[in-house]
Amino acid sequence: MDLDGTLVGRDLTVRPRVVEALAKMRDAGIRGCIVTGRMYRAALPFARHLRLDAPLVCYQGAAVIDPNNDAVLFDRPLGSALVRELIEVTHADGMHLQLYRNDEFFVEERNGFAAHYARLAQIEPIVVASLTETFSRAEATKAVVIADPLDAQAYAARLQERFRGRAYVTRSYPEFVEVLDLTVNKGTAFAFVADHLGIGMEETLAIGDGWNDHPLLQAAAFGVAMGDAPMELRSVADGVVGSVADDGVAEAIERFVLV
């Protein structure tokens, strides 16, 4: 399950019907896995609240971490040369850039975009004088550009063209453009978790709501899109359920899992 826009809305609350459906799923011996773009420590409280002990897919699949002991099972950062190029490009374009390393996120200014992200993640940024200097020779788990939704849509297309064949560029929330290692996505990370647990992909179902969930739904045997997902996602889904406000995850579990 994706987290933001799927398990929780912008109020960051898991609705009671969803909690109950997940409990019934656990009682039936079915594992639940959170697959999110969030940082590990921003996702962990939800896994613990819902008692989901499968490895957590974080950073759009760039890291897979065991919530039981914090062991890193998979880690695939964005290379340092690409990080430096991305800093240069976003600086030249006047865009707000966030870089992630060691489960922290770094910005050059705590502006409205950084504050918006901090509120959703419940984690404060580390403000540095220069991302160029801080990441001069460093890899980054991922990079995020934040802009108004229409600007983000256009900028995602710009970065996809610029880094075609060299990095994976996707969108999560309409205002977030995320850049990762070319081999990273939610689908490959979900397959890694299934293999780690000894579960065949033919026994999997995935639920998501965003453009970044496209690989996740395609990787699963049965893909479910939330009702307010973009058409690009709903068109590849095997089923469509209600939005977060309509307890879409609970509907998916009741209709397609507990049968």
C-alpha positions in Angstrom: 0.0 0.0 0.0 1.1 3.5 -0.8 0.9 5.8 2.2 0.1 9.5 1.3 -3.1 9.7 -0.7 -3.9 6.1 -0.1 -3.6 5.1 3.5 -3.8 8.7 4.7 -4.9 12.0 3.4 -3.3 15.3 4.1 -4.6 15.2 7.7 -2.2 12.2 8.2 -4.9 10.2 9.9 -5.7 6.6 9.2 -9.5 6.3 9.3 -11.1 3.7 11.7 -12.6 1.5 8.9 -9.1 1.2 7.3 -7.6 0.3 10.7 -10.3 -2.4 11.2 -9.8 -3.8 7.7 -6.0 -4.1 8.1 -6.5 -5.8 11.5 -8.8 -8.4 9.8 -6.2 -8.8 7.1 -3.5 -9.5 9.7 -5.7 -11.9 11.5 -6.1 -13.8 8.3 -2.4 -14.2 8.0 -2.0 -11.8 5.1 1.1 -9.5 5.2 0.8 -5.8 4.7 3.7 -3.7 3.2 3.9 0.1 3.1 5.4 1.3 -0.2 6.1 5.1 0.0 8.2 8.0 -1.2 8.6 9.0 2.4 11.7 8.9 4.5 12.0 5.9 6.7 11.4 7.7 10.0 8.5 9.5 8.4 6.9 6.2 7.4 7.8 4.1 10.5 5.1 5.6 12.9 2.4 4.5 10.5 3.7 1.0 10.1 3.9 0.7 13.9 0.4 2.1 14.4 -1.0 -0.4 11.9 1.2 -3.2 13.2 2.6 -3.9 9.7 6.0 -5.6 10.3 7.0 -6.3 6.7 10.0 -4.4 5.3 9.2 -0.8 4.6 9.8 0.5 1.0 10.9 4.1 1.4 12.1 6.9 -0.9 10.1 5.6 -3.9 12.0 2.3 -3.7 15.5 3.6 -3.2 15.6 2.0 0.3 14.0 -1.0 1.9 14.3 -1.2 5.7 13.1 -3.7 8.3 10.9 -1.9 10.8 11.7 -4.5 13.4 15.4 -3.7 13.8 16.1 -0.8 11.4 18.3 -3.0 9.2 18.8 -1.6 5.7 18.0 -4.5 3.3 18.3 -2.5 0.1 19.9 0.9 -0.7 20.3 2.4 -4.2 21.1 6.2 -4.0 21.4 8.7 -6.8 25.0 9.0 -7.9 27.1 12.0 -6.9 27.7 13.2 -10.5 23.9 13.3 -11.2 23.3 15.0 -7.8 25.8 17.8 -8.7 24.2 18.2 -12.2 20.7 18.4 -10.6 21.8 21.1 -8.2 23.2 23.1 -11.0 20.1 22.7 -13.2 17.6 23.6 -10.4 19.7 26.5 -9.2 19.8 27.9 -12.8 16.0 27.5 -13.1 15.3 29.0 -9.7 13.5 25.9 -8.3 13.3 24.7 -4.7 15.4 21.5 -4.3 15.6 19.1 -1.4 18.3 16.4 -1.1 18.1 13.3 1.2 20.9 11.5 2.9 21.1 9.3 6.1 17.3 9.7 6.6 17.6 13.5 6.8 16.6 16.1 4.2 18.6 19.2 3.3 17.6 22.6 1.9 19.2 25.9 1.4 16.2 27.8 2.8 13.3 26.9 5.0 10.8 28.6 2.7 7.1 27.8 2.1 7.9 24.7 0.1 10.2 23.3 2.7 7.7 24.1 5.5 5.0 22.3 3.5 7.1 19.2 3.2 8.1 19.3 6.9 4.5 19.5 7.9 3.6 16.4 5.9 6.7 14.4 6.9 6.6 15.7 10.5 10.4 16.2 10.2 12.3 19.4 10.1 14.9 20.1 7.3 18.6 20.7 7.8 19.3 24.1 6.4 22.7 24.5 4.8 24.4 27.4 3.1 25.1 25.5 0.0 23.8 22.2 -1.4 26.7 22.2 -3.8 29.2 22.2 -1.0 27.3 19.8 1.2 26.9 17.3 -1.6 30.1 18.0 -3.5 31.1 14.4 -3.5 28.1 12.8 -1.9 25.3 10.5 -3.2 21.7 11.3 -2.3 19.0 8.8 -1.5 16.7 10.9 -3.6 16.0 14.5 -4.7 12.7 16.4 -4.6 11.8 19.6 -6.4 8.7 21.3 -5.0 6.7 23.8 -6.9 3.1 24.8 -7.5 1.2 21.9 -9.2 1.2 23.3 -12.7 4.8 24.3 -12.5 5.7 20.9 -11.1 4.0 19.2 -14.0 6.0 21.2 -16.5 9.2 20.8 -14.6 8.8 17.1 -14.3 8.7 16.9 -18.1 11.8 19.1 -18.3 13.8 16.9 -16.0 12.5 13.7 -17.7 13.9 15.0 -20.9 17.2 16.2 -19.4 17.9 13.0 -17.5 16.3 10.5 -19.9 18.2 7.2 -19.6 20.2 8.4 -16.6 17.7 8.9 -13.8 14.1 8.1 -12.8 11.9 11.2 -12.6 8.3 10.8 -11.2 5.7 12.8 -9.3 4.0 11.8 -6.0 1.9 14.7 -4.8 1.0 17.1 -7.6 3.5 19.6 -6.3 6.4 17.1 -5.8 8.9 16.1 -8.6 11.1 13.2 -7.4 14.4 12.2 -8.9 16.1 8.8 -8.2 18.5 6.3 -9.5 17.4 5.0 -12.9 16.9 1.4 -11.6 14.7 2.5 -8.6 10.9 2.4 -8.5 8.2 1.2 -6.2 7.5 -1.9 -8.3 11.0 -3.3 -8.2 11.3 -2.6 -4.5 7.9 -4.3 -3.8 9.1 -7.4 -5.7 12.3 -7.3 -3.5 10.1 -7.4 -0.4 7.9 -10.2 -1.7 11.0 -12.3 -2.5 12.4 -11.5 0.9 9.2 -12.8 2.6 9.1 -15.8 0.3 5.8 -14.7 -1.4 5.3 -15.1 -5.1 4.3 -12.0 -7.0 1.3 -13.9 -8.3 0.0 -13.7 -4.7 0.3 -9.9 -4.4 -2.1 -6.9 -4.6 -1.0 -3.3 -4.6 -3.0 -0.1 -3.9 -1.9 3.4 -4.9 -3.1 6.9 -6.0 -0.2 8.7 -7.8 1.9 8.7 -10.9 4.7 7.2 -8.8 2.5 4.2 -8.1 2.3 3.1 -11.8 5.3 0.7 -11.4 3.8 -0.7 -8.2 0.4 -1.5 -9.7 2.1 -3.1 -12.7 4.4 -5.2 -10.6 1.5 -6.7 -8.5 -0.7 -9.5 -9.7 -3.7 -7.2 -9.0 -3.4 -3.4 -9.0 -5.9 -1.2 -7.3 -6.1 2.6 -7.9 -7.8 5.0 -5.5 -10.8 6.8 -7.0 -9.1 10.2 -7.2 -5.9 8.8 -8.9 -4.9 10.4 -12.2 -6.3 8.7 -15.3 -2.8 7.4 -16.1 -2.9 5.2 -13.0 -6.6 4.2 -13.2 -6.1 3.1 -16.8 -3.5 0.4 -15.7 -5.4 -0.7 -12.6 -7.4 -4.0 -12.3 -9.8 -2.3 -9.9 -10.7 1.1 -8.7 -12.0 2.0 -5.2 -13.0 5.2 -3.4 -10.7 8.0 -2.3 -9.1 8.3 1.2 -12.2 10.1 2.4 -14.3 7.1 1.2 -12.1 4.5 3.0 -10.7 3.3 -0.3 -8.1 1.0 1.2 -10.7 -0.7 3.4 -12.9 -1.1 0.3 -10.0 -2.7 -1.6 -9.2 -5.1 1.3 -12.9 -6.1 1.7 -13.5 -6.6 -2.0 -10.3 -8.1 -3.3 -8.4 -9.5 -0.3 -10.7 -10.9 2.3 -12.7 -13.0 -0.1 
